[in-house]
Amino acid sequence: MPLTARKYIESVISRRVERFHPRQAMLRSRPARTMMIMCLFLILLAFGPRTAIALWWLFEPVRWSATFGSFILPFLGFLFLPWTTLMYVLVAPNGVNGLDYLWLGLAVVVDLASYSAGGVYGRRRGVSGGVSSA
């Protein structure tokens, strides 16, 4: 059964589109485990550092006990300075020295930036954070 020229061209184009479509190429090139890890990374990014703190505390409670002597300090860090708490748990068991101070400072800056970004977003929406002058 001979193909007409039009059907032949359509079949060649459709095969090339299938072969070079970026989504198809991406799905074929990544194994399932890599996609699962990326999905977990995106979930942690979406839910933020508090989810990472909760998961890390569930999987490694000994590290948290070695870093903090009581429950109150990590709980306050969980509420108010989550990035700093994560960084402190990462560097503190070996002692804080050298570049560890840089990492802790960077985490404090990220925490403060997250609070200030919320204020900027509120001002753009017209939400007042203080007492009105009326």
Secondary structure as a PSIPRED ss2 file (coil, helix, strand):
# PSIPRED VFORMAT (PSIPRED V4.0)

   1 M C   1.000  0.000  0.000
   2 P C   1.000  0.000  0.000
   3 L C   1.000  0.000  0.000
   4 T C   1.000  0.000  0.000
   5 A H   0.000  1.000  0.000
   6 R H   0.000  1.000  0.000
   7 K H   0.000  1.000  0.000
   8 Y H   0.000  1.000  0.000
   9 I H   0.000  1.000  0.000
  10 E H   0.000  1.000  0.000
  11 S H   0.000  1.000  0.000
  12 V H   0.000  1.000  0.000
  13 I H   0.000  1.000  0.000
  14 S H   0.000  1.000  0.000
  15 R H   0.000  1.000  0.000
  16 R H   0.000  1.000  0.000
  17 V H   0.000  1.000  0.000
  18 E H   0.000  1.000  0.000
  19 R H   0.000  1.000  0.000
  20 F H   0.000  1.000  0.000
  21 H C   1.000  0.000  0.000
  22 P H   0.000  1.000  0.000
  23 R H   0.000  1.000  0.000
  24 Q H   0.000  1.000  0.000
  25 A H   0.000  1.000  0.000
  26 M H   0.000  1.000  0.000
  27 L H   0.000  1.000  0.000
  28 R H   0.000  1.000  0.000
  29 S H   0.000  1.000  0.000
  30 R C   1.000  0.000  0.000
  31 P C   1.000  0.000  0.000
  32 A H   0.000  1.000  0.000
  33 R H   0.000  1.000  0.000
  34 T H   0.000  1.000  0.000
  35 M H   0.000  1.000  0.000
  36 M H   0.000  1.000  0.000
  37 I H   0.000  1.000  0.000
  38 M H   0.000  1.000  0.000
  39 C H   0.000  1.000  0.000
  40 L H   0.000  1.000  0.000
  41 F H   0.000  1.000  0.000
  42 L H   0.000  1.000  0.000
  43 I H   0.000  1.000  0.000
  44 L H   0.000  1.000  0.000
  45 L H   0.000  1.000  0.000
  46 A H   0.000  1.000  0.000
  47 F H   0.000  1.000  0.000
  48 G C   1.000  0.000  0.000
  49 P H   0.000  1.000  0.000
  50 R H   0.000  1.000  0.000
  51 T H   0.000  1.000  0.000
  52 A H   0.000  1.000  0.000
  53 I H   0.000  1.000  0.000
  54 A H   0.000  1.000  0.000
  55 L H   0.000  1.000  0.000
  56 W H   0.000  1.000  0.000
  57 W H   0.000  1.000  0.000
  58 L H   0.000  1.000  0.000
  59 F H   0.000  1.000  0.000
  60 E C   1.000  0.000  0.000
  61 P H   0.000  1.000  0.000
  62 V H   0.000  1.000  0.000
  63 R H   0.000  1.000  0.000
  64 W H   0.000  1.000  0.000
  65 S H   0.000  1.000  0.000
  66 A H   0.000  1.000  0.000
  67 T H   0.000  1.000  0.000
  68 F C   1.000  0.000  0.000
  69 G C   1.000  0.000  0.000
  70 S C   1.000  0.000  0.000
  71 F C   1.000  0.000  0.000
  72 I H   0.000  1.000  0.000
  73 L H   0.000  1.000  0.000
  74 P H   0.000  1.000  0.000
  75 F H   0.000  1.000  0.000
  76 L H   0.000  1.000  0.000
  77 G H   0.000  1.000  0.000
  78 F H   0.000  1.000  0.000
  79 L H   0.000  1.000  0.000
  80 F H   0.000  1.000  0.000
  81 L C   1.000  0.000  0.000
  82 P H   0.000  1.000  0.000
  83 W H   0.000  1.000  0.000
  84 T H   0.000  1.000  0.000
  85 T H   0.000  1.000  0.000
  86 L H   0.000  1.000  0.000
  87 M H   0.000  1.000  0.000
  88 Y H   0.000  1.000  0.000
  89 V H   0.000  1.000  0.000
  90 L H   0.000  1.000  0.000
  91 V H   0.000  1.000  0.000
  92 A H   0.000  1.000  0.000
  93 P H   0.000  1.000  0.000
  94 N H   0.000  1.000  0.000
  95 G C   1.000  0.000  0.000
  96 V C   1.000  0.000  0.000
  97 N C   1.000  0.000  0.000
  98 G C   1.000  0.000  0.000
  99 L C   1.000  0.000  0.000
 100 D H   0.000  1.000  0.000
 101 Y H   0.000  1.000  0.000
 102 L H   0.000  1.000  0.000
 103 W H   0.000  1.000  0.000
 104 L H   0.000  1.000  0.000
 105 G H   0.000  1.000  0.000
 106 L H   0.000  1.000  0.000
 107 A H   0.000  1.000  0.000
 108 V H   0.000  1.000  0.000
 109 V H   0.000  1.000  0.000
 110 V H   0.000  1.000  0.000
 111 D H   0.000  1.000  0.000
 112 L H   0.000  1.000  0.000
 113 A H   0.000  1.000  0.000
 114 S H   0.000  1.000  0.000
 115 Y H   0.000  1.000  0.000
 116 S H   0.000  1.000  0.000
 117 A H   0.000  1.000  0.000
 118 G H   0.000  1.000  0.000
 119 G H   0.000  1.000  0.000
 120 V H   0.000  1.000  0.000
 121 Y H   0.000  1.000  0.000
 122 G H   0.000  1.000  0.000
 123 R H   0.000  1.000  0.000
 124 R H   0.000  1.000  0.000
 125 R H   0.000  1.000  0.000
 126 G C   1.000  0.000  0.000
 127 V C   1.000  0.000  0.000
 128 S C   1.000  0.000  0.000
 129 G C   1.000  0.000  0.000
 130 G C   1.000  0.000  0.000
 131 V C   1.000  0.000  0.000
 132 S C   1.000  0.000  0.000
 133 S C   1.000  0.000  0.000
 134 A C   1.000  0.000  0.000
